């Protein structure tokens, strides 16, 4: 993965994302403001972090590997105070399912083909 585009996150937050392997770690970081957590999670959810040929995954540049998109959106919902309630865009079953990709599916530091 490359560098985080400056339009996605400002310099200070862009440097912080390498501290996180999962969106839950962003939520647990007591040093971040709610606004900073929202900025990081929103950037992670953006199409700029989409994994090519794997639309259900996002890979924030600087993090160790991809995470399921629903992990990111669930973290955003938790930040918004609506916790595990499903979003209006997904069924209960999909919204509450956390899927982690098999490690063999992704080669860290290289493009994903599928």
MOKA-V936415 format. One record per residue. RES is the residue in one letter. SS is DSSP state (a for helix, b for strand, c for the rest). Layout:
res=<RES,RES>
ss=<SS,SS>
This chain:
res=<X,X,X,X,X,X,X,X,X,X,X,X,X,X,X,X,X,X,X,X,X,X,X,X,X,X,X,X,X,X,X,X,X,X,X,X,X,X,X,X,X,X,X,X,X,X,X,X,X,X,X,X,X,X,X,X,X,X,X,X,X,X,X,X,X,X,X,X,X,X,X,X,X,X,X,X,X,X,X,X,X,X,X,X,X,X,X,X,X,X,X,X,X,X,X,X,X,X,X,X,X,X,X,X,X,X,X,X,X,X,X,X,X,X>
ss=<c,c,c,c,c,c,c,c,c,c,a,a,a,a,a,a,a,a,a,c,c,c,a,a,a,a,a,a,c,c,c,c,c,a,a,a,a,a,a,a,a,a,a,a,a,c,a,a,a,b,b,c,c,b,b,b,b,b,c,c,c,c,c,c,c,c,b,b,a,a,a,a,a,a,a,a,a,a,a,c,c,c,c,c,c,c,c,c,c,c,c,a,a,a,a,c,c,c,c,c,c,c,a,a,a,c,c,c,c,c,c,c,c,c>
